[in-house]
């Protein structure tokens, strides 16, 4: 089983329910053969399939995807949800140079994404504004 994600429903008065996914994909690791992204890529395929099968029209994905949005391994996810403008570099927390933590939506618009102050994690938290 894949235990690196959670699905919940957000219900707001006067609006249809929104499916909310929280996911933490496996890290890409350096090994003798170079970068090992197989576990992360397989998890991205599983997450992409779950998003494709999601019956709710509106979806929010919050996740440490361990890859930037231009990473080919994340294409199954990016085919289902989109992100918004903003640098929001989140990793490593001491000197962030990459945005590997994402807030993405389907049938909603991420209008802005930004990083928050350090919390003691090796990632900075990320926040976003979403327009329905």
C-alpha positions, -999 to +999 in steps of 0.1 A: +000+000+000+009+036-006+008+054+028+024+087+019-009+106+014-042+117+028-075+127+012-101+148+030-130+169+019-133+206+026-169+217+029-178+254+029-213+269+032-229+274-002-202+256-021-196+222-034-171+200-015-135+202-024-112+172-024-080+180-005-049+158-009-018+160+013+012+140-001+048+134+007+066+117-021+098+098-014+131+117-017+154+115-047+186+100-035+221+099-049+235+064-053+263+045-072+243+047-104+234+084-100+202+099-089+176+074-077+142+087-084+123+054-090+104+054-057+095+091-061+084+086-097+063+055-088+046+075-060+040+104-085+023+079-108+001+066-080-008+101-069-015+112-105-038+081-109-057+090-076-061+126-088-074+114-122-099+091-105-111+118-081-148+123-085-149+158-071-144+185-097-124+208-074-091+196-059-064+211-038-030+192-035-006+202-008+026+183-009+063+178-005+067+164-040+105+162-038+109+177-072+103+210-091+074+214-114+096+210-145+107+175-133+095+149-158+089+124-130+061+146-117+043+148-150+015+124-138+007+149-111+011+180-132-013+166-158-041+166-131-034+199-112-017+232-117+003+256-096+005+294-096+030+322-098+056+329-072+091+317-064+083+301-030+117+284-028+114+259+000+145+237+000+169+235+017+156+258+045+190+272+052+195+285+017+164+277-004+172+273-041+143+250-053+106+248-050+099+212-042+069+218-019+038+226-038+002+239-036-017+229-067-054+229-077-079+217-102-109+239-111-095+267-089-067+291-094-036+295-073-030+332-076+001+335-054+026+312-037+052+322-011+075+307+015+070+312+052+097+316+079+118+285+089+103+261+115+132+238+122+125+215+093+149+211+064+121+227+042+105+261+045+067+260+047+048+272+017+015+292+016-008+302-012-039+322-021-065+303-040-094+318-061-125+297-067 
